[in-house]
Amino acid sequence: MSGRVEELDAGTKVGGATAAAAGWSAEQNGIGVVDGHVPLRVTEKDRLVHFLNKFSNEEQREWIKMRVWEAAAMMLGFIVLNLKAMVLLGLDLFRLLVPPEEKNLAGELVLVTGAGQNLGRELAVQLSRLGAKLILLDINEKQNYATAELVRNEGGEAQAYYCDVSDQEDVAAVAAKIRREVGHPRYVFNNAGTYDYKPFLSHSPAEIMRMVSVNLLGNLWVAREFLGHMVKQNSGHLVCISSVLGYIGRQNVVPYCASKFGVKGMTEALAEEMRMERRSGVRVTAVHPFLISNISDVNPNLRFPWLFEVLSTSDAAARIIRGVRRNQEEIFLPEKLKPFMVFSKVLPRKLRRLFGDYMES
C-alpha cells in the first residue's frame, strides 16, 4: 500500500491495526477514523454535495427571513394606509363643519366660455362682483356683448370675443389674441355647451357631432390653450361644467351623456396629471349640476323633489363660484346629491336601475 491510498469500506481495519497504527492521517487523506475503522473515503463529490446541502439550508433560512420581513412590511404599510385614510376622512368631515377660506378673486383675469346667456352670463356677472376681470367667449356675438355691457354697467371690467369652441383653429386664434391684448387668464370656466332631449335615433349625425364637439372637444381645445401657462407658473384653476348625466346615463340624452362622461374623465385625468407632476398650484374642478331652471323641456317626476332640486341660474352660479374658491375638485348641484352619486357607482347595474325607477316613479 506504500505510495497510494485506496478507498476502503467503512469498518475495514488495516492489517488488524488501527488507522493510526498503519500511519494513516485523516487530515492527509480526507478520511475519518471511527472506533479504529476507516470509513468510506470522502470524495470531492461528497464534499460538494455536503456544501450544497449546507448552502441550501442557509438559503432556506434567508428565504424565510425575507418572507417574514415582507409580511411585516406589508402589515405596517396596510396600517399606515388605513391611518392616512382615517385622517383624510376626518379632514373631509372637519371641512363640512369648518369650510376652508375662500380665495380672493379681486383683480384676477377670469375667462368664461358660453358667456352670452343663462349660466355663463350669471357666472360672469357674479365673478365681476367679486372683483374679477372678465374675458368672455361665445359664438353668439350679440348676446356676448350684452353680457359684457351688464358687467361694465355694474362697474366691472369685461372683454368680449367671438369664439366657436368646437373649432380648434378658431380657439387657438382667439387665445393668441387674448394673450396679446389682455394677458394669461388665471381662471378658466369651460361653460359653453349644447343640449338636446330626444331618442338617440332621432339625432342626425351632424347633431351628434356638434354636441360632442362643443361639450367635450371645446373643453379640451380651451384647456389646451391656457393650461400651459398655469403649469409653467404652478398657479391657476380650470373649471369644467359637466353634469349629473356625466355620472349616470339616462334615456333620450345619449349624445349628451357621452359628451359629459368625457368631460368628467378629462377633469379627473387632468387633476391626477397635475398631482403626479407636483403642480399643486394648478387646480381642476368638475361641476355636476342636476337641472338648472333654463332647461325647460325636461320636467322629471321625482319621488323626492327636495333631494333633486332644480336650481335657478343665479343660485347655481353662486354655488359653483363658492366651490371653486374653496378648491373643490368636484361640485354637485345640489350638493346633497354627492353621496348618492358616488354610492351609485358601486352598485350593480340592475340595482342602479331598480333604485332609479323607484326615484322617478
For each residue, the residues with C-beta under 8 A, 3 or more apart:
1: 4 5 6 14
2:
3:
4: 1
5: 1 24 29 31 41
6: 1
7: 40 41
8: 12 14 38 40 41
9: 12 40
10: 34 37 38 39 40
11: 37 39
12: 8 9 37 38
13: 16 17 18 36 37 38
14: 1 8 17 18 19 21 22 24 38
15: 22
16: 13
17: 13 14 21 22
18: 13 14 21 22 33 36
19: 14 22 24 26 31 33 36 37 38
20: 23 24 33
21: 14 17 18
22: 14 15 17 18 19
23: 20
24: 5 14 19 20 28 29 31 33 38
25: 28 29
26: 19 29 30 31 32 33
27:
28: 24 25
29: 5 24 25 26 41
30: 26 41 42
31: 5 19 24 26 38 39 41 42
32: 26 39 42
33: 18 19 20 24 26 36 37 38 39
34: 10 37 39
35:
36: 13 18 19 33
37: 10 11 12 13 19 33 34
38: 8 10 12 13 14 19 24 31 33
39: 10 11 31 32 33 34
40: 7 8 9 10
41: 5 7 8 29 30 31
42: 30 31 32 46 47
43: 46 47
44: 47 48
45: 48 49
46: 42 43 49 50
47: 42 43 44 50 51
48: 44 45 51 52
49: 45 46 52 53
50: 46 47 53 54
51: 47 48 54 55
52: 48 49 55 56
53: 49 50 56 57
54: 50 51 57 58
55: 51 52 58 59
56: 52 53 59 60
57: 53 54 60 61
58: 54 55 61 62
59: 55 56 62 63
60: 56 57 63 64
61: 57 58 64 65
62: 58 59 65 66
63: 59 60 66 67
64: 60 61 67 68
65: 61 62 68 69
66: 62 63 69 70
67: 63 64 70 71
68: 64 65 71 72
69: 65 66 72 73
70: 66 67 73 74
71: 67 68 74 75
72: 68 69 75 76
73: 69 70 76 77
74: 70 71 77 78
75: 71 72 78 79
76: 72 73 79 80
77: 73 74 80 81
78: 74 75 81 82
79: 75 76 82 83
80: 76 77 83 84
81: 77 78 84 85
82: 78 79 85 86
83: 79 80 86 87
84: 80 81 87 88
85: 81 82 88 89
86: 82 83 89 90
87: 83 84 90 91
88: 84 85 91 92
89: 85 86 92 93
90: 86 87 93 94
91: 87 88 94 95
92: 88 89 95 96
93: 89 90 96 97
94: 90 91 97 98
95: 91 92 98 99 100
96: 92 93 99
97: 93 94
98: 94 95
99: 95 96 102 326
100: 95 326 327
101:
102: 99 322 325 326
103: 324 325 326 327
104: 131
105: 108 110 127 130 131 132 187 325
106: 130 131 132
107: 131 132 133
108: 105 131 132 133 186 187
109: 132 133 135 182 183 184 185 186 187
110: 105 127 132 133 134 135 185 186 187 188 189
111: 134 135 136 137 178 185 187 188 189 222 226
112: 115 120 123 124 127 134 135 136 137 189 191
113: 120 137 138 163 165 189 190 191 192 218 222
114: 117 118 119 120 137 138 165 191 192 193
115: 112 120 121 123 124 134 136 137 138 144 147 160 191
116: 120 121 136 138 139 140 142 143 144 146 147
117: 114 120 121 138 140 143 147 294
118: 114 121 122 292 294 313
119: 114 122 123 191 241 292 294 313 316 317
120: 112 113 114 115 116 117 123 124 138 147 189 191 192
121: 115 116 117 118 124 125 143 147 150 313
122: 118 119 125 126 313 314 316 317
123: 112 115 119 120 126 127 189 191 317 320 321
124: 112 115 120 121 127 128 134 136 147 150 151 158
125: 121 122 128 129 147 150 151 154 317
126: 122 123 129 130 314 317 318 321
127: 105 110 112 123 124 130 132 134 189 321
128: 124 125 131 132 134 151 154 156 157 158
129: 125 126 154 156
130: 105 106 126 127 321
131: 104 105 106 107 108 128
132: 105 106 107 108 109 110 127 128 156 187
133: 107 108 109 110 156 157 158 182
134: 110 111 112 115 124 127 128 148 151 156 157 158 159
135: 109 110 111 112 158 159 161 178 182 185
136: 111 112 115 116 124 144 147 148 151 158 159 160 161
137: 111 112 113 114 115 144 160 161 162 163 165 174 192 222
138: 113 114 115 116 117 120 141 143 144 147 160 162 163 192
139: 116 162 163 164 165 192
140: 116 117 143 144
141: 138 144 145 160 162
142: 116 145 146
143: 116 117 121 138 140 146 147
144: 115 116 136 137 138 140 141 147 148 160 161 162
145: 141 142 148 149 160
146: 116 142 143 149 150
147: 115 116 117 120 121 124 125 136 138 143 144 150 151 158 160
148: 134 136 144 145 151 152 158 159 160
149: 145 146 152 153
150: 121 124 125 146 147 153 154
151: 124 125 128 134 136 147 148 154 156 157 158
152: 148 149 155 156 157 158
153: 149 150
154: 125 128 129 150 151
155: 152
156: 128 129 132 133 134 151 152
157: 128 133 134 151 152
158: 124 128 133 134 135 136 147 148 151 152
159: 134 135 136 148 178 181 182
160: 115 136 137 138 141 144 145 147 148
161: 135 136 137 144 174 177 178
162: 137 138 139 141 144 174
163: 113 137 138 139 170 171 174
164: 139 167 170 171
165: 113 114 137 139 170 171 192 214 217 218 219 221 222
166: 210 213 214 217 218 221
167: 164 170 171 221
168: 171 172 217 221
169: 172 173
170: 163 164 165 167 173 174
171: 163 164 165 167 168 174 175 218 221 222 225
172: 168 169 175 176 221 225
173: 169 170 176 177
174: 137 161 162 163 170 171 177 178
175: 171 172 178 179 222 225 226
176: 172 173 179 180
177: 161 173 174 180 181
178: 111 135 159 161 174 175 181 182 183 185
179: 175 176 182 183 184
180: 176 177
181: 159 177 178
182: 109 133 135 159 178 179 185
183: 109 178 179
184: 109 179 226 229
185: 109 110 111 135 178 182 188 226 236
186: 108 109 110 230 235 236 237
187: 105 108 109 110 111 132 236 237 239 324
188: 110 111 185 222 223 226 227 236 237 238 239
189: 110 111 112 113 120 123 127 239 241
190: 113 218 219 222 223 238 239 240 241 263
191: 112 113 114 115 119 120 123 241
192: 113 114 120 137 138 139 165 214 218
193: 114 214 215 218 241
194: 210 211 214 215
195: 211 253 256 295
196: 203 207 211 253 255 256
197: 252 253 256 297 298
198: 202 203 252
199: 202 251 252
200: 203 252 254 255
201:
202: 198 199
203: 196 198 200 207 208 211 254 255
204: 207 208
205: 208 209
206: 209 210
207: 196 203 204 210 211 255
208: 203 204 205 211 212 255
209: 205 206 212 213
210: 166 194 206 207 213 214
211: 194 195 196 203 207 208 214 215 255 256 259
212: 208 209 215 216 217 255 258 259 262
213: 166 209 210 216 217 218
214: 165 166 192 193 194 210 211 217 218 259
215: 193 194 211 212 218 219 256 259 260 262 263
216: 212 213 219 220 258 259 260 262 263 266
217: 165 166 168 212 213 214 220 221
218: 113 165 166 171 190 192 193 213 214 215 221 222
219: 165 190 215 216 222 223 240 263 266
220: 216 217 223 224 266
221: 165 166 167 168 171 172 217 218 224 225
222: 111 113 137 165 171 175 188 190 218 219 225 226
223: 188 190 219 220 226 227 238 240 266 270
224: 220 221 227 228
225: 171 172 175 221 222 228
226: 111 175 184 185 188 222 223 229 230 236 238
227: 188 223 224 230 231 236 238 270 282
228: 224 225 231 232
229: 184 226 232 233 236
230: 186 226 227 233 234 235 236 237 238 282
231: 227 228 234 236 274 277 279 282
232: 228 229
233: 229 230 236 281
234: 230 231 279 280 281 282
235: 186 230 281 282
236: 185 186 187 188 226 227 229 230 231 233 281 282 283
237: 186 187 188 230 282 283 284 285 324 327
238: 188 190 223 226 227 230 267 270 282 283 284 285
239: 187 188 189 190 285 287 320 324
240: 190 219 223 263 266 267 284 285 286 287
241: 119 189 190 191 193 263 287 289 320
242: 246 260 263 264 267 286 287 288
243: 246 247 256 260 263 288 289
244: 247 248 288 289 290 332 337 341
245: 248 249 250 253 256 257 260
246: 242 243 257 260 261 262 263 264 286 288
247: 243 244 264 288 341 344 345
248: 244 245 341 344 352 356
249: 245 254 257 261
250: 245 253 257
251: 199 254
252: 197 198 199 200
253: 195 196 197 245 250 256 257
254: 200 203 249 251 257 258
255: 196 200 203 207 208 211 212 258 259
256: 195 196 197 211 215 243 245 253 259 260
257: 245 246 249 250 253 254 260 261
258: 212 216 254 255 261 262
259: 211 212 214 215 216 255 256 262 263
260: 215 216 242 243 245 246 256 257 263 264
261: 246 249 257 258 264 265
262: 212 215 216 246 258 259 265 266
263: 190 215 216 219 240 241 242 243 246 259 260 266 267 286
264: 242 246 247 260 261 267 268 286 288
265: 261 262 268 269
266: 216 219 220 223 240 262 263 269 270
267: 238 240 242 263 264 270 271 284 285 286 329
268: 264 265 271 272 286
269: 265 266 272 273
270: 223 227 238 266 267 273 274 284
271: 267 268 274 275 283 284 329
272: 268 269 275 276
273: 269 270 276 277
274: 231 270 271 277 279 280 282 283 284
275: 271 272 278 279 280
276: 272 273
277: 231 273 274
278: 275
279: 231 234 274 275 282
280: 234 274 275
281: 233 234 235 236
282: 227 230 231 234 235 236 237 238 274 279
283: 236 237 238 271 274 327 329
284: 237 238 240 267 270 271 274 329
285: 237 238 239 240 267 323 324 327 328 329 330 331
286: 240 242 246 263 264 267 268 329 330 331
287: 239 240 241 242 320 323 330 331 333
288: 242 243 244 246 247 264 330 331 332 333 337 341
289: 241 243 244 292 311 316 333
290: 244 308 309 310 311 332 333 334 337
291: 295 298 300 308 310 311
292: 118 119 289 295 310 311 312 313 316 333
293: 310 311 312 313
294: 117 118 119 313
295: 195 291 292 298
296:
297: 197
298: 197 291 295
299:
300: 291 308 360
301: 360 361
302: 305 307 308 359 360
303: 358 359 360 361
304: 307 308 359
305: 302 308 309
306: 309
307: 302 304 334 336 337 340
308: 290 291 300 302 304 305 334 337 359
309: 290 305 306 334
310: 290 291 292 293
311: 289 290 291 292 293 315 316 319 333 334
312: 292 293 315 316
313: 118 119 121 122 292 293 294 316 317
314: 122 126 317 318
315: 311 312 318 319
316: 119 122 289 292 311 312 313 319 320 333
317: 119 122 123 125 126 313 314 320 321
318: 126 314 315 321 322
319: 311 315 316 322 323 331 333 334 335
320: 123 239 241 287 316 317 323 324 331 333
321: 123 126 127 130 317 318 324 325
322: 102 318 319 325 326
323: 285 287 319 320 326 328 331
324: 103 187 237 239 285 320 321 327 328 331
325: 102 103 105 321 322
326: 99 100 102 103 322 323
327: 100 103 237 283 285 324
328: 285 323 324 331
329: 267 271 283 284 285 286
330: 285 286 287 288 338
331: 285 286 287 288 319 320 323 324 328 335
332: 244 288 290 335 336 337 338 341
333: 287 288 289 290 292 311 316 319 320 337
334: 290 307 308 309 311 319 337
335: 319 331 332 338
336: 307 332 339 340
337: 244 288 290 307 308 332 333 334 340 341
338: 330 332 335 341 342
339: 336 342 343
340: 307 336 337 343 344
341: 244 247 248 288 332 337 338 344 345
342: 338 339 345
343: 339 340 346 347
344: 247 248 340 341 347 352 355
345: 247 341 342
346: 343
347: 343 344 351 352 355
348: 351 352
349: 352 353
350: 353 354
351: 347 348 354 355
352: 248 344 347 348 349 355 356
353: 349 350 356 357
354: 350 351 357 358
355: 344 347 351 352 358 359
356: 248 352 353 359 360
357: 353 354 360 361
358: 303 354 355 361
359: 302 303 304 308 355 356
360: 300 301 302 303 356 357
361: 301 303 357 358
